[in-house]
Amino acid sequence: MTADHAIALHERAIVIDGHSDILIPLADGLFRFRERPNVPAPEQWDGVAPGAKHDQATPYQLSPYAMTFQCMGQYDIPRLREGGVTAQVMAIFIGDEYGGAPLQRALDMARVFHREIDDNTDHVLLATSADDIRRAKAENKTALILSFEGVEPLELNPNLIEIFYRLGLRIVSLTHSRRNHFADGTQLGVRTGGLTRLGRELITRMNELGIVIDLAHLADDGFWEILELSSAPVILSHSNVLRGNNPAYKAPLLAINPATGVSKLQALAANGGVAGVIFWSQPDIDAIVDDIEAMLEQVGDDHVGLGSDFYSLEYAPAGLEDISKLPRLTERLAQRGHSDDAILKLLGGNYMRVFDAVLKG
Ligand SMILES: [Zn+2]
């Protein structure tokens, strides 16, 4: 009974996932979005890598398997359809190997993003507004939203944000974990600072254009600075709140800042924003629900969303291994007694409130 109800609820919901790095293997030509790629299970992999990315050093200590397959097999059009996903955010992230030509790489990733939309108009559409997401729901399609995870592609010129806006860019985080010309990322334990002059200029420009600002990966100073500066609600697209088991995600969202008496999550809520709960590196689906509940307990049900960030089957939560399994999360939330209304907000309603407020079209 509960299962049927949850499935119907999931089918009715606008479901939005706030973060995926699937554009990386797509841009590398490892598969096409329409395919359901054949990714071997970690224990069955013979160690022969098609892309050989695993030879490169990584600060995140990803396994060769994860470096090779990345999030392939976790996001593709068949799985997005199966998972009932109304809108998927797809990030342009510049890997270290493209650090010398970030603009070139970003344009190529944007090219592939648009090519996949153009070649699959029966299943997906480009979303640049909240209404586009509603249209996707009405037409039984998945809306794709372009984001930046780090503004390295702008190099030293914040005005280039206007070009990417025209290419559909609607969500932007200033950094990944690195330092760039605009701000400091979490820097894996190195002492960090906040925004530069360019970073502050860019925040203002993004407010004017109608781009959703994402606080993911920002070092603490920048996090607080943007909440002061931004005239619009912001998001934190993917974050883990209970288990800071990876230094890139160490942000203690729930910890109360003794100087102010509020936590990062409470500050985000006061701004009208949304924090997306991450799935990557969680042991199982119940751990994800525990994270969600810890967040709901602190700020209520208007400020929590989804930010899956799956990154390889090796680090996939048991029971929620890829985006096609998302209805199971709805089922588990219903089993734990969450109301339909609270679940609808979590699945996408809260992001929609921010998108309605910020996106102009
Ligand atoms: Zn990330």
Boltz pocket constraint, residues with backbone or C-beta under 6 A from the ligand:
constraints:
  - pocket:
      binder: B
      contacts: [[A, 149], [A, 216], [A, 217], [A, 238], [A, 309]]
      max_distance: 6.0
